[in-house]
Amino acid sequence: MVLHGRNVSGSWNAALGVPYYQSTPDKESPLWNPYSLVIYWWTATELGDQAYRFSYNGRALPTSKRSQADYYGFRCVTEP
């Protein structure tokens, strides 16, 4: 995630289920298309009947896997 073209150095606290960033990210490429209606990306991390979704500003939100909003996107990724 980036802000003004610079990496915001995010990390994930798995115990608390929250992300931390040096700067608050914004809806910028390469992860986001600023002209797209997609404002959330789902993760593969499951929480029972929920999964995490990330918003363009870096928030992680547990969400029902049955949600069907048009502004949720999916992106396949692999471990670094």
Phi, psi and omega per residue, in radians:
M1 nan 2.572 -3.017
V2 -2.348 2.855 3.010
L3 -2.435 2.108 -3.101
H4 0.941 0.681 3.088
G5 1.403 0.081 -3.126
R6 -2.026 2.433 3.108
N7 -1.036 2.353 -3.108
V8 -1.612 0.120 3.061
S9 0.914 1.088 3.129
G10 -1.453 2.679 3.023
S11 -2.490 2.788 -3.062
W12 -2.014 2.227 3.034
N13 -1.693 1.728 -3.072
A14 -1.139 -0.586 -3.127
A15 -1.128 -0.669 -3.129
L16 -1.695 -0.276 -3.111
G17 1.195 0.694 -3.134
V18 -2.374 2.569 3.053
P19 -1.613 2.719 3.036
Y20 -2.242 2.487 -3.122
Y21 -2.381 2.601 3.032
Q22 -1.238 -0.579 3.064
S23 -2.380 2.634 3.101
T24 -1.249 2.138 -3.133
P25 -1.216 2.940 3.099
D26 -2.363 3.042 -3.087
K27 -1.387 1.436 -3.108
E28 -2.246 2.715 3.068
S29 -1.284 2.716 0.310
P30 -1.566 -0.308 -3.101
L31 -1.255 -0.660 -3.065
W32 -1.977 2.585 2.965
N33 -1.789 1.913 -3.065
P34 -1.032 -0.312 -3.114
Y35 -1.704 -0.035 -3.127
S36 -1.524 2.659 3.054
L37 -1.341 -0.229 -3.141
V38 -1.170 2.152 3.111
I39 -2.130 0.009 3.109
Y40 -2.390 2.542 2.966
W41 -2.070 2.340 3.067
W42 -1.390 2.681 2.997
T43 -1.933 2.954 3.073
A44 -1.533 -0.047 -3.135
T45 -1.292 2.027 -3.087
E46 -1.704 2.579 3.076
L47 -2.274 1.198 -3.031
G48 1.199 -2.070 3.131
D49 -1.555 0.238 3.112
Q50 -2.122 2.887 3.019
A51 -2.484 2.774 3.091
Y52 -1.398 2.517 2.933
R53 -2.233 2.519 -3.139
F54 -1.923 2.376 3.074
S55 -1.622 2.878 -3.099
Y56 -1.056 -0.398 3.131
N57 -1.648 0.222 3.007
G58 1.627 -0.069 3.141
R59 -1.242 2.480 3.054
A60 -1.897 2.206 -3.059
L61 -2.238 2.093 3.025
P62 -1.158 2.298 -3.044
T63 -2.430 2.510 3.088
S64 -1.001 2.345 3.120
K65 -1.215 -0.131 3.123
R66 -1.622 -0.002 3.110
S67 -1.073 2.557 -3.083
Q68 -2.314 0.499 -3.118
A69 -1.155 2.483 -3.130
D70 -1.210 -0.339 -3.084
Y71 -1.633 0.222 3.002
Y72 -1.650 2.305 3.109
G73 -2.032 2.871 3.105
F74 -2.167 2.472 3.117
R75 -2.490 2.162 3.127
C76 -1.399 2.275 3.111
V77 -2.376 2.890 3.092
T78 -2.192 2.909 3.088
E79 -1.103 2.526 3.128
P80 -1.158 nan nan
